[in-house]
């Protein structure tokens, strides 16, 4: 299998992928440079994938690198989280979180419920990347990641802080308070409620450089 390492310098982080007669998949446009006998191609998506791409911000075109050598991906002020998936697992990723994976990992499509998509502000159709197979996966994240296990329980967050979860967990948009009156007084918006049994990857605190980058880009800061 391909090996993935997080390297860093000058506050920037990037992924180095080592291939030994192997292959990997990456997010579209993620390549920085590569060394060795490595070739890139782009497998065409299925008809369903091409249809989904018309309504989704997720790219269905994920380049594949095959051969022996080293592939370096683009750097970021954020970070990366690498974790294994095993046969029988199905992981659902948040939008724009996929960064790289072993060639043995299959990329699928997951659609959230219509009401969940509407209340989350994603329109009628909210498509995400799902992963199955056996191999290593790398996610692009804003900060450190914590893994949480639920046993017929619920995790409520104020925003889309869960970057991935297993298929046994369902996402719903709910009020954090019991009544509308309490919800209005609390000043809280609708929360993301993850319910069921399975594992989640939670990222609530961004790296400070990433936080500063976002604040500088925000219109309120520029005015």
N, C-alpha and C positions, 0 to 999 in steps of 0.2 A: 504493500500500500504506500501511497504518497505520505510524506511527513511534512507537517506544517509547524513552523516556528515563528514566534512573534519577536521581531527585532525592533530596536529603537535607538534614536539619536536626536539630539537637539530638541527634545520634547515631542518628536514625531514617532509614530509606530507604523510598522508595515509587516506583511506576511511574506516569509520565504518558504517556497514549496520545493522540496527535493524529490525528484523523480528518478527511479531506477527501473527502466523498462516498464513504466507504469503510466497512468493518466490521472488527470484531475479536471474538475469543472470550476469555473470562477464566474463572478458577476460580470456582466457586459461592461467593457471599458475599464476593467480593473488592472490590466497589465501595465507594469512600469518597464521592466526589461527582463530578458531571459538569456541564460548561458547554457551551451551544450547542444546536443542533438535532440532538440525539442521542436515539435511542429504543432501548430494551432489549427483547429478547424471549428466550425460552428454547426452542430447537429440541428437540423430543421425541426421545429416543433410539430406536434400533431395538429390536425385540423381543429380540434377543440382548443389547443393552446393558441393557435392563431386567432381564433374567435375571441378567446378570453383577452388577448392582448389589446383588442379594440376598446375594452371597458376597464382596463386595469393599469395602474402605475407600475406594476411589477413587469419586468422584462421576461419574456419566455425564451429569449435567445441568450444562452449561457455558453461561452467559448469552452472548448476542450483542448487541453494540452497533453500531448502524447510523446513519450520518448524517455531519454536519459539526460538529466541536467538539472538546472535550478531556475525556477521562475520567481521573480520578485514582483509583488503587487504594489499598487499605489499606497502612499503613506497618508496618515490622517492625524489630526489632533485628538481624535477619539481613541478607541481601543478595539480589541478583538477578543472573542471568546471561542476557544476550541473545545469541543466535546465529542465523545463517540456516540454513535447510534448503532443499535444491534438489530438483527433480523427479528421481525415481529413488532418493532417500534414504528410509530408514525408521529413525527414531530411537525407541528404547524408553526411557521415563523411569522413574526410581525412584518409589515411592509418594509422593504428595503433593508432587511437584516441579513439576507444571505450574502456571503462573500466568497466562499470556496468550499469544495468538498472532494473526497475521494471519488474516483471514477465508478466505484462499486455502489455509490449512493445514488438512488434514483430521485429525480426531481418531479414532483407531482403538483397538482393544483387543488387548492381548498377554497371553498366559498362560504363566507359567513352568512348567517340568517339575514333575511331582508330587513327585519325590524332592527336587528343589531347594527347593520350597516347604516340605516337611516339615522338612528339616534347617535351613532358615532360620527356622523357628518361625512360618511364615505359614499353617499349616494345609495342607489338601489342594489348595486352589485359590488361586493367587496371581495376581491380575490387575493389569496395569499399563496406563498410557496409552501408546499408540504414535502417532507423528506422521508423516504423509506430505504431499507437496505442495511448494509453492514460496512461501516467505515467512519472516518473522521470528518467533522463539519466545522467550519469557521464562520462565526457571525460577526458582522460589523456592529459595534455597540458604542454607547457614549461613555461608559464607565465600567467599574467592577461589576461582576455578575454573581448573584447568589442563587443557588438551586434550592427550591422549596418543594416538598412532597405533600400532597393533599390526599387524605383518605375520606372520601365522601364529605368533603369540607368546602370552604369557600375562601377565596382571597379577593379583597376589594382594594383597588388602587384608584388614585385621583386622575391618572392619565395612562397612556399606553406604555407602561413601564415593564410589562412582561414581553420579552423579546422572542420567546418560544415556549410552547407547551405541548404535551402529548395529547393524543386524540381522545383520551378519556375525560378531558376537561372541556367544558363549554363556556364560551364567552357570551355574557349578556350585559346590557347597559341598564343600570338600576340607580334609583335614588339612594344615597348613603343613609338618609334619615327615613323613619317609618312613615311620617306624614308629610303632605305637601307644605304645611305651615312650617314645620321644623326644617324641611329642606330649604325653603326660602330664607329663613332666619340664619341658617348655618353659613350661607354664602358659598356653599359647595355646588359644583356642577354635577352632572350625571357621572357616576363612577363606572369603572370597568370591573365587572364581577366575574371571576373565574371560578366555576363550580364543577365538582365531580371528584374523580380519583385519578391521580397521575402526578407528573412532575412539571414544574415551571422554572424558567430562568428569568430572574427578576433583576432589573437594572434601574435603580432609583436615583443614584448620585452620579452626575457626570464628572469626568476629569476636569480640573479647574481651567485648563487651557481651552477645552471644548466649551465650557460655560462662557468664558470670556469671548470666544469667537462668535457664539450665538448672540450674546448681548450686543456686540459691536455691529452685527448685521441687522438687528431689530430696528424697525423704523423709529420707535420711541427713543432709542439711544442716539440715533443719527440726528434727530431734530435738536 
